[in-house]
Amino acid sequence: MNIMKSMLALFMLLALLLVAGCDADDKSKSGGAPAADKPAVADTKDAGTKKDAPKKAEKISIKVYYPDDNGMKLVAETRTVETTQDGKYKAALESLLSGTKAKGMVNIIPKKAKLKSVKVKNGIATVDFSEDLVKNFAGGSTGEEMLAGSIVNTLTEFPEVKSVQIIIEGKEVDSLAGHLDTSKPLKRMTELL
């Protein structure tokens, strides 16, 4: 009986150490703040690597925005995507990147551009793209505004997203093509709708 009690105590001690080790790991990644103290952040970069119970995927309706074929305004295209609550921002942008075949709308995001991550914190969505977003973009000032607007307006369809910071390869950029200031988060571009 004493052996069973000792083994149970040892097992509980190991479980406590494992939990404490995970908490210390979270503190080191977040600069010392415990994970419970951090605001909710949707980080799609590490999605699927956590050992928590898998999140249930659900179908949601989203709007993605493309320029009209005259380059005068952005037009919403409604789509249904399957995603988890934490992955909805990434799912929306991946749907946008997949392009449109709708009549009267054109694709503005370069085909080689890749979405690296989307994080939402305090109402700001930070979207990290591969350098192909700027390297392979061939538009002028209007095209650049349509490019930024399609990304910003797609994400600000989610009421909790108030503005969008577009970054390239993890770094802030002054502009995507030399015309529009992207050094600060951009609010919904209603003038393009």
Phi and psi in degrees as a GROMACS rama.xvg file:
@    title "Ramachandran Plot"
@    xaxis  label "Phi"
@    yaxis  label "Psi"
@TYPE xy
-64.7792  -34.1841  ASN-2
-64.9196  -42.1863  ILE-3
-62.7135  -42.6126  MET-4
-64.3932  -40.6326  LYS-5
-64.9602  -42.0653  SER-6
-66.5203  -39.5693  MET-7
-64.5576  -43.0824  LEU-8
-62.987  -41.3402  ALA-9
-64.1318  -43.0666  LEU-10
-61.2314  -43.45  PHE-11
-65.9798  -37.374  MET-12
-64.5212  -43.5067  LEU-13
-63.4943  -40.9052  LEU-14
-63.7287  -41.4853  ALA-15
-62.3005  -43.4869  LEU-16
-63.9482  -38.7272  LEU-17
-63.4019  -45.143  LEU-18
-64.2022  -43.5984  VAL-19
-63.9061  -37.8137  ALA-20
-64.6186  -40.3282  GLY-21
-64.6947  -40.6914  CYS-22
-65.3588  -40.264  ASP-23
-64.6609  -37.1322  ALA-24
-63.6244  -42.117  ASP-25
-62.7821  -38.9366  ASP-26
-65.1237  -40.251  LYS-27
-68.7853  -32.7839  SER-28
-74.4841  -26.5819  LYS-29
-106.291  17.7746  SER-30
75.341  25.5182  GLY-31
103.344  -16.0698  GLY-32
-82.2205  131.667  ALA-33
-63.1962  150.467  PRO-34
-58.4823  -33.5486  ALA-35
-67.5531  -23.5699  ALA-36
-83.9813  -12.4639  ASP-37
-81.5859  144.947  LYS-38
-67.8358  159.306  PRO-39
-62.9121  126.707  ALA-40
-130.141  127.991  VAL-41
-91.2506  106.411  ALA-42
-110.779  105.991  ASP-43
-84.6754  -7.09802  THR-44
-64.8792  -38.8759  LYS-45
-103.775  13.583  ASP-46
-57.9525  135.96  ALA-47
88.7084  -7.8606  GLY-48
-98.9568  -10.8063  THR-49
-75.9567  151.402  LYS-50
-95.869  16.39  LYS-51
-71.1857  171.133  ASP-52
-60.4054  139.172  ALA-53
-61.4824  138.551  PRO-54
-78.8731  141.306  LYS-55
-77.8774  128.741  LYS-56
-76.6606  144.813  ALA-57
-138.035  160.42  GLU-58
-92.329  130.623  LYS-59
-128.784  153.837  ILE-60
-96.4696  130.614  SER-61
-130.122  163.105  ILE-62
-117.309  130.404  LYS-63
-116.928  149.816  VAL-64
-116.124  133.151  TYR-65
-128.716  150.698  TYR-66
-67.3281  149.659  PRO-67
-73.7266  166.17  ASP-68
-70.3781  -5.87932  ASP-69
-95.3996  -6.83598  ASN-70
68.148  27.5844  GLY-71
-99.3195  -28.5427  MET-72
-157.145  168.578  LYS-73
-97.5065  141.476  LEU-74
-120.832  134.068  VAL-75
-81.6792  139.034  ALA-76
-121.057  122.258  GLU-77
-87.0856  133.27  THR-78
-136.672  159.573  ARG-79
-111.635  127.694  THR-80
-125.242  154.017  VAL-81
-103.23  126.42  GLU-82
-161.087  168.717  THR-83
-90.8614  166.791  THR-84
-58.3827  -42.4437  GLN-85
-70.2951  -25.0606  ASP-86
-98.7828  9.24951  GLY-87
-66.1898  -32.9517  LYS-88
-68.3029  -44.2491  TYR-89
-64.7899  -42.055  LYS-90
-61.4053  -40.2198  ALA-91
-63.9375  -45.6992  ALA-92
-70.6014  -35.8775  LEU-93
-64.9231  -35.4288  GLU-94
-64.8162  -41.9416  SER-95
-60.5511  -45.5871  LEU-96
-65.8564  -24.0041  LEU-97
-68.2365  -15.8635  SER-98
90.0703  175.467  GLY-99
-128.2  150.549  THR-100
-119.186  7.8826  LYS-101
-67.5491  141.467  ALA-102
-67.6355  135.966  LYS-103
89.2076  -0.867695  GLY-104
-123.988  149.815  MET-105
-125.642  154.158  VAL-106
-82.6807  132.173  ASN-107
-111.107  -25.7319  ILE-108
-82.3463  128.812  ILE-109
-55.7545  140.109  PRO-110
-60.0667  -32.7171  LYS-111
-79.9648  -11.7148  LYS-112
-64.2927  135.198  ALA-113
-119.551  140.942  LYS-114
-85.2504  121.929  LEU-115
-91.9647  -43.3964  LYS-116
-165.807  161.716  SER-117
-137.335  127.222  VAL-118
-129.049  135.359  LYS-119
-117.99  125.272  VAL-120
-148.45  130.017  LYS-121
52.5711  40.1818  ASN-122
81.7615  -0.933068  GLY-123
-110.756  123.268  ILE-124
-92.2759  122.589  ALA-125
-102.475  118.679  THR-126
-113.421  121.106  VAL-127
-105.803  120.418  ASP-128
-111.299  159.773  PHE-129
-69.3093  161.084  SER-130
-63.3495  -14.2227  GLU-131
-63.1313  -21.1941  ASP-132
-60.3838  -40.4281  LEU-133
-94.7564  -34.6896  VAL-134
-65.0694  -36.2958  LYS-135
-104.491  10.7305  ASN-136
-86.2115  129.509  PHE-137
-114.238  5.90493  ALA-138
-83.8513  168.289  GLY-139
-94.9553  -150.27  GLY-140
-65.7482  -40.6549  SER-141
-67.2684  -42.5646  THR-142
-62.454  -39.3463  GLY-143
-64.4223  -40.598  GLU-144
-64.724  -39.6724  GLU-145
-67.4866  -38.6253  MET-146
-61.7597  -53.1302  LEU-147
-62.6263  -42.7002  ALA-148
-62.3219  -37.7957  GLY-149
-64.8678  -38.7591  SER-150
-70.6819  -50.8184  ILE-151
-63.7313  -47.6794  VAL-152
-69.2931  -30.7361  ASN-153
-64.4148  -46.5172  THR-154
-73.5775  -33.1542  LEU-155
-78.11  1.97263  THR-156
-65.4423  -26.6612  GLU-157
-80.1055  122.312  PHE-158
-60.1587  -26.3005  PRO-159
-77.209  -13.6462  GLU-160
-94.6494  113.766  VAL-161
-97.1858  -28.1624  LYS-162
-154.667  166.811  SER-163
-132.721  128.692  VAL-164
-103.747  117.179  GLN-165
-94.6497  124.66  ILE-166
-124.488  158.644  ILE-167
-121.802  124.958  ILE-168
50.9317  39.8583  GLU-169
81.3993  3.05345  GLY-170
-123.159  143.265  LYS-171
-67.237  146.154  GLU-172
-126.647  146.752  VAL-173
-68.9341  -34.3271  ASP-174
-160.623  168.418  SER-175
-91.421  -30.0015  LEU-176
-145.491  19.3775  ALA-177
93.0139  4.69438  GLY-178
-120.256  -41.2429  HIS-179
-104.89  130.048  LEU-180
-72.5579  112.645  ASP-181
-113.347  16.8912  THR-182
-72.346  -18.1275  SER-183
-123.02  159.473  LYS-184
-59.2385  140.8  PRO-185
-100.301  133.374  LEU-186
-82.7549  168.394  LYS-187
-52.2408  133.393  ARG-188
-98.085  73.8769  MET-189
-66.0704  -24.3045  THR-190
-66.1568  -14.522  GLU-191
-93.1608  -4.75186  LEU-192
